[in-house]
Amino acid sequence: MSKWMVASKKADFDGIAAKYGIRNITARLIANRLITSMKTAAIECNDETIDAYLNGNVDMMHDPHFMADMEKGAKIMWEKIFAGEKIRVIGDYDVDGICSSYILVSGLRLFGGDVDCVLPDRIKDGYGLSEKLVDAAYDAGIRTIITCDNGIAAFDQIAHAKEKGMTVVVTDHHEVPFSLSEESENGDDCNDSASNNMGREEILPPADAVIDPKRKDGEYPFKEICGAVVAYKFLQVMADTKMEDGDKNQSGSFLYEHIEGLSREKVTEFFTEMLTFAGIATVCDVMELKDENRVIVKESLRLISSTNNIGLRALIHVNSLDENNISCYHYGFVIGPCLNATGRLDLATRALNLFFTEDENEASKIAGDLKELNDSRKDMTKQGVDNAVLYVQDICKNGELPKVLVIYLPEVHESIAGIIAGKIKEKYYRPTFVITKASDGAKGSGRSIEGYDMYEEMSECKQLFTKYGGHKMAAGLSLPEENIDVLRKTLNDNCKLSGEDFEPVLHIDMVMPLQYADMNLVREFKKLEPFGNGNTKPIFAQRNVALLSGRILGKNKNCGKYRITDESGKIYDMMYFGDMEKWHEFLYGKFGKEAVDDMYFGNTDGNMKINVAYYPDINSYQGRESLQFIMNDFS
């Protein structure tokens, strides 16, 4: 159960509803998503912003030239292409790394580049660029490396490449490493988490170009894009690069005169197709669906049904998805996990090969293998979560639940540590690190809660790590095994969270009786899609909802279906897909086990009344549609 916070944002709901032909309820939902402060409400929720929210398209995407080193990096790549030099793309093993590598390799090849790609082995190489990968490129006769979805924290590795005389271009989106120093005279960049007389100094790797929207010296207006979008925008700048001398002076025109077989139509088709992959990566890397991210994902979902990529189509079909009805859910919980499974249990190169293959039989085989790997990963994850829960329960026997959970599970496969950390974080609502045994010490992943900046806190004790990186809500790390206990103590000693910080907050859009919902309203909510992080599905609340009967469903008994009613006397269906153990503990505590058992047998008198947080949905079954409610939370 969470602490419910009902939105109280003010706007001209009737005016918005009339102007855009929507209901007052939908107008309120739009205002809730646009307004962040009552002081700025008039700026954040006006005709321009509402129109952009409802009707935004690719024209809203920001100019990539505003990113520091963009043009510099693009010119370096063109010089290498025109010189006929070999170029190696080095990506990462997650969905963003796979998609950004596919986009970057495809674009550089389209522009005439002699390009290959290496994705690190999670266990042998670790995250991102390593000296081993640098040496392998050098030994293969490659003198130019371009990274994607990594590199910003690879200072030593890039220094190693530069010592060999190599050219390195970084494209990344992660936080820029920093050091704390005496505050500059003008007081800029003060780090609130450090002492007041300390400031930040960015530590950029010694690459020939470092492209990252989070660089403080860049002017890019929206920092929260994923690595695949950075790669996409890098290629846009390449396509628009002004070269020196002769007929290359015209912006972009040299492309079609100097690269055989290339036309404006092919370039346009390329960027349209790659939006699909940029959208998949945006969702799977859990970027907020705001600003241009929302446009990118919206376009991606629109375009995926007509994708020319044989491998992506095979992955859709092997998972029995309707290519004309793909949502963010399918990106995040079906397609993405299949791609991620290769980097976790095998080599991410297999997922990349899926996108590059032009043979339908090969695509079907790879897609089937990816699905099997993901099914295996699910089983491993469940066992790992069960062991992590036992670990936490054992801690609690000896005292209170720690503020920060540092769980050492040496037998767990290191590739699923992040998934397990996320599930434990959700269960206990604590910043959580899951650490596993590795060949060279220990490796782990962390998932955080609101109010705890994981990267900042790790930076405060960075001497404990051999390698670390990430951002506010998630992080990865490597450290000597003997430092695990020290890390646990240090993080908890330094943690300033208390009381309500450990109570999850559920943001409710409004209190709304169930009878106000109908299928036309649910269909109208499609105007607000795509839903996801930063643009959540509508959540409503209703008091005194009576439970009439129920059934426990699912192979693992992990969901429930209930008949409910409210003061109107109408009877509705309600589904719950959350933590069934917590749900039953709540019911037993409120009504007693006998009453709950009676409810499941349908023997209730309508007095089992609860408050529910819900959203209305349309259930489609055998061609018939009916209204149902999905319960998010209860009290």
N, C-alpha and C positions, 0 to 999 in steps of 0.2 A: 504494500500500500504506500501511496505517495502523499505528499502534501499538495492539496489542490489549490491552484491559483487561477481565479477566474479573471479573464481580461476585462479591463474597464476603459478601453480606448474610445475616444470620442471622435466622431466625424459626422458629416451630413449623409447618413445612411440612406435616407429616403431619396436624396438627390442623386446619389451614386446609383441606387437601384433603378431610378427612372431613366437616367442617362444611358445606362448600359443594358437595360432590359432584363434585369435580374431581380431576384427577391431581396428583401431587406436583410434576411439572414445571410445571404451570400455577400452582400455589400459589407456587412460587419466582419465577415471572415477575411475579406480583402484588406480592410483597414487593420485588422489584427496582425496581418502578415507584413504590412508596409510600415506601420508606425512603431518606432522604437522608443520614442519619448514624447510626452505631451508638449514639450517645448518646441519640438521640431515637427509636430504632426502636420501642420499646414504645408510644409515643404515635402514631407515624405508621402503624404496621401493627398494628391491633387490630380487634376485631369491627366497631366502628363505621365505621372508615375503609375496611375491606375491603368492607363492605356498601354503603357509599356509592359505592365504585369500581365494583362489579359491578351495583348496582341503582339508582344515582343517577337522580333525575328533576328536573323543574323546581322542585320544592319546595326544592331545594338552592341555587337562585339567591339571591344576596345582596340585601338590602334596598337599593334605589337611593337612599333618603333619606340614606344615610351619606355620599354624595358632597357635597362642599362646593358651595354655591350651587344645589343641585338644586331645592329648593322655591322659592327666590327666582326662578330662571329660569322655572319652571313658572307661577308667579303672573304674571310679566311677559307670558308668552304668552297666558294667559287674558285679561288686561286688554286686550291688542291684539285678540284674537278678539271679545270682547264689544263693543269699540269699533268693530268693523267695519273695522279698519285692514288694509292690505295687508302681507303678510309675505313676505320672500324668504329661501329656504334657499340657502346657498352651500356646495357640497360640494367633492369632489375628483374627479380623473379616473381613479382606480384602482378596483379591485373594492370595497374598503371604502368609498371615497367614493361610489360609485354606489349600493351597497346601503344605506348610512346615509342618503343623500339620499332614496331611495325609501321607506324606513321613515318618516323624519321628515315628508316631504311628505304621505304617505298618512295618517299619524296626525293631523297638524294639520288636514287637510281633513276627516277623520272627525269631529273635534271642532268643526267649523264654521268653520275658518279660511279666509281668502281668501289662498291661498298659491301662489307659483310657485317655480321652482328654476332656478338657474344653476350649471353646472359649468364651471370655468375651461378655457380652451384651453391645453393644455400649452405650446405654443410662444409664443402671443401674450400669455397672461396669467401663465404660470408656475404654481407650486404655490399652492393655497389662495387666501385672501382677498388682493386687491390693491386699491390706490387706484382703479384703473380700474374694477373691479367695484363698488366703493363708489359712485363717481360715477355709474355706469350705473344703479344702483338708485335713487339720489337723483333723477336726471333722469327716471326712470320714475314718480316720485311715491311711491316706497316709502321709509318711514322706519324700518322694523324689519328687521334682518337677524339670522338665526340660522345659525351655521355648523355643519357636522358633518364630522368627520375632519380638521379643520384649525382654525386660529384661535389656538391657544395661543401661537404665536410671532409673531402678527401685531400687534405692539404699535403700530407706526407707522400701519398701515392702519386699525386700530380707533380710534386717536387722531384720525385724519383723519375718520372717520365721526362721532365724538363732536363734533368741531368744527362739523360740519354739523347738529348737533342730533338725530342718529339714535340709535335704541336698538339695541344689539348684545348678543346672547346667544351665547356660545361653548360648543359641545359638541365635545370633542376627547379624544384618548387618548394623544397624543404627549408626549414629555418636556417638562417645564416649563423654559423658559430660566432661566438663573441667572447671577448675577455672583459673583465671589469677593471677600470682604471680611474684615476682621479678625474672628476667631472670637468668637462671643458668649461672655459670661461663663460660661455653663453648659456650653460646649463642644459644644452640639448641632450636628448637620449638618456635622461636619467632613468635608472633602473629601480622601479619602486620596490622590488623584492630585495634589493641590496641596501646598504646604508646610504643615507641621503647625499653623501659627498662622493659617491661612486657613479661612474657612467659606463656606457657600453662602447666598445670598439669592435667593429665587425672584423672577423678573420676570414678573408677571402682566399681561396686556394690560388696558387701561382699559375693559373691557366692563362692561355692567350686570350680567352674571352670567357667571362663568367656571367651566364644569363640566368637570372632567378628573380621573379617578381617581388620577392621579399627583400631584395637589396635596398638599403635606405637611400642610396644615391640614384635610384631609378625613379621615374615619374609615372609608372604604371598605376592606374587608378583602382584596380581591384587585385588584391594580393592573393586571394584564396582560390587559385586555379591549380589543377593537377599537373603532373609531369607531361601527360599526353597533350594537354592543351598548350603547354609551353613549347613542346616539339612542333605542334601544328602551327603555332604562331611564328616560330623560327623559320619554318618553310615558307610561310607567307612573306616574311621579310626577304628571304632568298629570292622569291619570285618577283619581288619588287625592288631588288637591289640595283642601284645605279653604278654601272661600271665606268671605268675611265676610258678615254680615247675613242675616236671614231663613232661608229653607229651604235656603240654600247652606251652612249650618253643617255638615251631615252630610257626612262624607268621601265624595266621589265621587257623592253622590246627585244633585247639581245637574246632572250630565252628562245624565241621562236625562229631566230635567224641563225643561231649558232649550235643548236641542239637538234640533230636530225630527227624528223618525225614528230616533233613537239608542236602542239598548237594551243591556242588559247582555250579551245574547247576541252582538250585533254587535261589541261591544268585546272580548269573549272570543275570538270568531272572528278578529278582527284580530290580536290578540297571538299567537295560535296560528300564523296564517299567516306573520307576520313573523319568527318563530323560524327558519323556513327560510332567509331572507335573512341573518339574523344569523349563522347557522352557516356559510353560504357565505363571508361576509366574514371570519369568524374563521379559517377554514382558509387562505383566499387571502392574508390579511395575516400569515400564519405566526405566529399566536399559539400559545402552548403549550397543549396539550390537557390541562390540569390544572384542578382546582377546577371552577368553574361553566362554564368554556370547554368542558370535556369533555361536560358535560350539554347545553349549547346545541347543540354539533355532533351529539351523539347524537340529540337530538330533531329537529334539522334533517334528518338523514339518514332518520329514521323518517317524517317528515311530507312529504318532497319528492314522494313517489309520488302523493300526493293533493292536491298544490298546485292552487289555483284560478287561478294566474297563467298566462294564456295564453302570454305571452312566454317565461317560463321553460320551460314545456312544449315550446314550439317549439325552444328552444335545445337541450334534451335530445334531441329527435328528430332535428334536423339533424346532430347529432354521432353518431347511431346508438347512443345509450346506452339501456340498459334502465332505465326509470324505477323499477322495483322492485328494482334492484340497484346503486344509486349509492353510491359510497364517497368517502372523503376524497381519494383519488387523482383521481377524476373532478372534484371541486371544484377541486383545485389545479392539475391539468394539462390539463383539457378545458374545463370551463365557465368557470373563472376567466380563463384566457388569452384566450378569445373576448371576454369583457367588457373585459378590459384592452386588447385590440387597438384598440378604438375610441378610447380616450384616448391611445394611442400614435400611431396613424396617421391618425386622423380626429378626431371629437369624441365625448367620452364621453356626450354627450346622447343619442346614438343608442341606447346600451345602456340608458339610463334610460327612453327612449321604449319600448323593447322591453318593459319591465316594466309600463308604464302602458297599453299598447295593449289594447283590448278586441276588436280585429278579428283573426281568425285568419289571414287572408291577409296582412295587414300584418305580423303577428308572424312568419310564415314567411319573408317577404322580409327583414325586419331580421335575423333569426337567420341566414339564409343569407349575408347581407352580413358579419355579424360573423365567421362561420367563414372566409370568404374573406380578410378582413383578417388574421385570425390566421395563416392559411397563408402569406400574404405576409410577415408579421412573422417567421415561422420562417426563411424564406429569408434575410431581411435579417440576422437574428441570427447565422446560421451564417457569413455572410460577415464580419460584424463580429468574431466570435470568432476566425476565421482571421487577420484583420488584427491583432488584439490579441496573438495568440500570436507572430506575426512580430515585433511591436514588442518583446515581452518577450525573445524570442530574440536580437534585435539588442542589447538592453541587456546580456545575459549575455556577448556576445562581448567586451565591454569591461570585464568584471569580474563580481563576484558578483551574484546575484539580490538586489535591494533588499529590505529588511524590509517596506516598504510600497510597493506598486505604484501609481504614478500614471501612467495611460496616456492620452495625448492622441490622439484619433482624430477630427480635425476633420470628416471626411466622413460619419461615422456619424450616423444619425438620433438626436437626443437622447433620444427616447422609449424606445430599447432599450439605453441605456447601463447601466441597472441590471441587466438580464438578462445582458449581456455581462460586467459586473463579477462577477456571481455565478458564472458559468461559469469565468472566469479564476481567481477565488478558489479554486474547487474543484480546478482543475488544478494550481495552484502552492502552494496553502494559504498565502496571504499576504493581509493586508488589501489590498483592491483598489479603486481609484477609476478609473472610466472617464469621461473628460471630452471633450465635443464642442464644436464651434464653434456659437455662437448669434448671433442678430442684435445682441444687446447685450453681447457678450463671450463667455463660455464657461459651459456648464452641465454638470453631471455627477452621477453616482450612485456610492455606495460600498457595498461588502459586506465584512463583517468576519469574523474568526475568533475562537474562544474565546480569552480573555486579552487582547483588544484592544477597548477601549470606544471605538468610532468617534466617537460624539457628544462624549465627554469630550475626546478628542484634537483634534477640530476646534475645540472651544470654547477650547482653549489658543492657537489661532492665528486666532481669529475675525475679526481685523482684515483678513485676506486675502480674506474673502468679502463679496460684496454681499448674499448671503442664504444661509442654511444651516439645516438641521434634521434630525431623525431620532432614532435611539436607538443602543443599544450595537452592534447588528449591521448596521444599514443607515442610510444617510444620503443626502440630496440637497444640492446646492450650486450657487451661481452665483458667478462671480468674474471679474475682468478677465483677459483672455488673458495679459497679461504677468505675472500672479501664479502661473501654473501651475508654472513651474520653482521659484519660491520655496516654493510649497506642498509640492512633492515633497521639496525639501531639508529644510524645517522638520519635516515629518512623520517623515522618516527620522532626522533628528538627535535628535528627541524620543522616538523609539520605544525602549521598554525590552524588547521581545521578543528572545529569543535561544534558540539550541539547540533543545530539545525543544518549545518553543512553536510551531515551524514544522512539527512532525510531527503530522498529524491523529490523533486518538484514536478508535478504534472500540470502543464499549462492548459487550462480549459478555455475554449473560445467563448462559450456562453452557457447559461442554464437554459435548457430547452426541453419542454415536455415531449415525450415520444410521439404523441399524436401530431406534432407539427411536421414530422418527417414523412415524406412520401417519395415515390420513385422519381418523379419529375425533379424534386429538389436534389436528390442524389445525382441525377444526370447533369443537373446544372453545376454541381461541384466539379465536373470535368473541366470546366473553364479555369479552375485553379490549378490543375495539374501542370507539370509532374510533381507528385508528392515525394518527399524524402527529407533528408537532413536540411534544416533551414526553411523548409516549406512543407510543414507537416499536414497530414490529413486532418480535416476538421474533428475536433473533440468537444463533445457536449456533456452536460451533466444533468441528471434527473434524480430527485429524491423519491423515496418510498416506492420503489419498484418491487412488486411482489413476485417471488419465485413460485411457480405452480408445479413444475415437473422438470426433470432433467435426465440426460444420458451422458455417460462418459464415452468418448470416442477416440479413435486413433489406435494404431498398432501398439503404441507405447502408453496408451491411456493418457495422452497429453493434451486433450482438449475436451470441452464440454459443450453440449447443446441444451438450451433451456427454453421452456415456455414461460413467458412473463406477462404481467399486466400492470397497468397504472391506474390512476384515479379515473381515467376515461372509461375503463372497463374493457377496452380493446385488448385482444391477446396477440402477442408478437413472439417471434423466434429471436433468441439471442445466443451468440456464440462466444466462447472464451478460449483463447489460445495461449494464455499466460501460464504462470507457475501454478499448476493444479494443487501442489502440496500446500502452498501458502493460502490458496483459495479455500481449501477444505479446512485448514487450521482456523481461518477466519469464521467460516460457517459454524464449525463445531463450538468455537468460543462464544459466538453470538446466540446460537439457537439450540445447541446440544446435538450430539451425534444421532440420537433417535429421530429428531425432527428432520435432520439432513437425509437420513436413510429413507424416511417417509417421502421426502420431496423427490428422491430418485425413483421411488415407486409410484409417484403421482398421487400420494395421499396427503395433500396439504390443504389447509383451510384459507390460504391467501394471506396469512399473517407473517410469513417470512419476508420481511421487507428490508431492502437494502438501498443504499445510494450507489448509483453507477455512473462512471465516466464512459462514454460510448461514442461511436460514430455509426451512422446509418449506411447500409450497403445493399446492393442488389445481388441476390443469390440466383444464379442461372443453373437450371437442372433440367436436362432432357427437353430443351427448347422453351421451358417455362421460367418466368422471372417472378421473384417475390421479394418483398422487403424483409430485411433482417437487420439486427443490431449486433455490432461487435463490441464487446465490453473490454475497455482498456484497463480499468481499475475499479475498485469498490471500497465502500466504507459502511 
